Amino acid sequence: MAMSQEQSVRLGLWVLFLLGAGMEEVVEGCSCHPAHPQQLFCSAEIVIRAKISGEKIVSPSNSSSPYMKMIQYEIKMIKMFKGFDKAKDIQYVYTPVFSSLCGVKLDSNNKAGYLLSGIIWHLKNHVCDLVESWDNLSLSQKKNLNYRYQMGCECRINTCYTVPCVSTGENECLWTDWLLDNSLNGEQARQYACIRRTDTTCSWYRGGPPPEKDFLDMTDP
């Protein structure tokens, strides 16, 4: 019998990859296109803060392949940032057993918990999601999760790899962390959100005083 959407949500999210790990920690066979945290937030169906309370290995009932095995993490949801229309409560999240399939290990002893994002289980998409220890997030990132990221979901974030890096439109923010710092977890990723202004253009926004960095649009909306 087919699962309802609510039942599938209760089974969990497809949790695959981690934000802030850096390209050097990507194992062979699993890679993700560089993405700003806001892009990962906007592409996710559900974003939550949760604690891990238990784990076990599970397999689909119709498969004996070891590569289909998943780690089922039992969670206690602390807060939902996105996905209110998808589910009211989430009990489990899932990740592949093998790191080569983008599996990620979560610590059930992490009292501060994690930021987790993903898609509803039955959609079975293979995506790179936000999975990060809550303590590792900057104060700006925590604030941006509440509303600023969502404000910029119609904006486009263009990753800069080489100079020159030029904007191609008014609804675009240039992400230069990879270019300037060779990092996916640099100043723009940790401190900024790309949001739509009242004149419909998009620009980087930071609540506090901005750092002195090249290529940044410092105008507050």
C-alpha positions in Angstrom: 0.0 0.0 0.0 1.4 3.4 -0.9 2.5 5.7 1.9 0.8 9.0 2.4 2.9 12.1 2.4 2.6 12.5 6.2 3.7 8.9 6.7 6.7 9.3 4.4 7.7 12.5 6.3 7.6 10.6 9.6 9.9 8.0 8.1 12.4 10.8 7.6 14.5 12.9 5.3 17.2 11.9 2.9 20.2 13.4 4.6 23.4 13.2 2.5 26.1 15.8 2.9 27.5 18.5 5.1 27.9 22.2 4.7 31.3 23.5 5.9 33.3 20.3 5.5 35.5 21.7 2.7 36.3 20.0 -0.6 39.2 18.1 0.9 36.8 15.9 2.9 34.7 14.8 0.0 35.4 11.1 -0.5 35.8 9.5 -3.9 32.5 8.7 -5.5 30.6 11.5 -3.6 30.9 15.1 -4.7 28.7 18.1 -4.5 28.7 21.3 -6.5 29.8 24.2 -4.3 26.7 25.9 -2.8 26.1 28.8 -0.4 24.1 27.8 2.7 21.3 29.9 1.5 21.1 27.9 -1.8 21.0 24.7 0.2 18.3 26.2 2.4 16.2 27.3 -0.5 16.5 23.9 -2.3 15.5 21.9 0.7 11.9 21.0 1.5 12.5 20.8 5.2 15.1 22.5 7.5 15.2 21.7 11.2 17.3 21.8 14.3 17.3 18.5 16.1 19.2 16.3 18.5 20.1 12.7 17.7 18.7 10.2 20.3 19.5 6.9 18.6 20.6 5.1 15.5 20.3 1.7 13.7 21.0 0.1 10.3 17.9 -0.5 8.2 17.4 -1.9 4.7 14.5 -1.6 2.2 12.3 -4.7 2.5 12.7 -5.5 -1.2 16.5 -5.2 -1.4 19.3 -7.3 -0.1 22.1 -5.1 -1.5 24.5 -3.8 1.2 24.6 -0.5 -0.8 21.0 0.1 -0.1 21.5 0.0 3.7 20.7 3.2 5.5 21.5 4.5 8.9 18.3 5.5 10.6 18.8 8.2 13.2 16.0 8.8 15.7 15.8 12.5 16.4 14.1 15.0 18.7 13.2 18.0 16.8 13.9 21.3 18.5 12.8 23.8 15.9 11.6 23.8 12.3 12.8 26.6 10.0 11.2 25.4 6.8 8.7 22.8 5.8 5.7 23.7 8.0 3.4 22.7 5.1 5.2 19.3 4.8 5.1 17.9 8.3 4.4 18.9 11.9 6.9 16.4 13.4 9.8 14.4 12.2 11.0 11.3 14.1 13.8 9.9 11.9 16.3 11.0 9.3 18.3 8.6 7.0 21.7 8.6 5.5 23.6 6.0 3.4 25.8 3.7 5.4 28.7 4.2 2.9 30.5 7.5 2.8 31.1 6.9 -0.9 27.4 7.3 -1.3 27.4 10.6 0.6 26.6 9.1 3.9 27.4 11.2 6.9 28.0 10.2 10.5 26.0 12.0 13.2 26.9 12.0 16.9 24.1 11.0 19.3 26.1 12.5 22.1 26.1 15.9 20.5 24.0 17.7 23.1 23.8 20.9 21.0 22.3 19.1 18.1 22.4 19.6 14.4 21.0 21.7 11.6 19.5 19.2 9.2 17.8 19.6 5.9 16.5 17.4 3.2 13.6 16.2 1.0 10.7 14.1 1.8 11.7 10.4 1.7 9.5 9.1 -1.1 10.9 11.6 -3.6 14.3 9.8 -3.5 16.3 12.6 -4.9 20.1 12.5 -4.5 21.1 16.0 -3.3 23.7 17.7 -1.1 22.0 19.1 1.9 22.7 21.2 5.0 24.0 18.9 7.7 26.0 20.8 10.4 26.6 20.8 14.1 24.5 23.6 15.5 27.6 24.9 17.5 29.5 25.3 14.3 27.1 27.8 12.8 27.8 31.5 13.1 25.3 33.8 14.9 24.5 35.3 11.5 23.7 31.9 10.0 21.4 31.1 12.9 19.6 34.4 12.4 19.4 33.9 8.6 17.7 30.6 9.0 14.7 32.4 10.6 13.8 34.6 7.7 16.7 36.2 5.7 17.5 33.1 3.6 13.9 32.7 2.7 13.8 36.4 1.6 16.4 35.6 -1.0 15.2 32.4 -2.5 14.2 34.2 -5.7 17.7 35.6 -6.0 20.5 33.8 -7.8 23.9 33.2 -6.1 26.7 32.9 -8.6 29.9 31.1 -7.4 33.1 32.9 -8.5 35.9 30.6 -9.4 38.2 32.9 -11.5 38.8 36.6 -12.1 37.1 38.5 -13.6 33.8 37.5 -11.9 31.0 39.7 -13.2 27.4 39.8 -12.3 25.0 38.9 -15.2 21.9 40.4 -13.7 20.3 42.5 -11.0 18.8 39.5 -9.3 22.3 38.0 -8.6 24.8 38.0 -5.8 28.5 37.0 -6.5 29.8 34.4 -4.0 33.6 34.9 -3.8 34.6 32.7 -0.8 36.0 30.0 -3.1 37.9 32.5 -5.2 39.3 34.6 -2.3 39.8 32.0 0.4 39.6 28.7 -1.4 36.8 27.8 1.1 33.1 26.9 1.0 32.8 28.2 4.6 34.3 31.7 4.3 33.0 35.1 5.3 30.1 35.3 2.8 28.9 31.8 3.7 29.1 32.4 7.4 27.9 36.0 7.7 25.8 37.0 4.6 22.5 36.4 3.0 21.6 37.4 -0.5 18.2 39.0 -0.3 15.8 40.8 -2.6 15.5 44.5 -2.0 12.4 46.7 -2.3 13.4 47.6 -5.9 13.5 43.9 -6.8 17.3 43.8 -7.1 19.4 41.4 -5.0 22.4 42.1 -2.8 24.4 40.7 0.1 23.1 41.6 3.5 24.8 41.4 6.9 23.2 42.6 10.1 26.4 43.9 11.6 29.4 45.8 10.3 30.6 44.1 7.1 34.3 42.9 6.7 36.6 44.6 4.2 36.4 42.1 1.4 36.7 42.6 -2.4 33.7 41.9 -4.6 31.1 42.3 -1.8 28.0 44.5 -2.2 27.8 46.2 1.1 24.5 48.0 0.6 21.9 47.1 3.2 18.4 46.7 1.9 
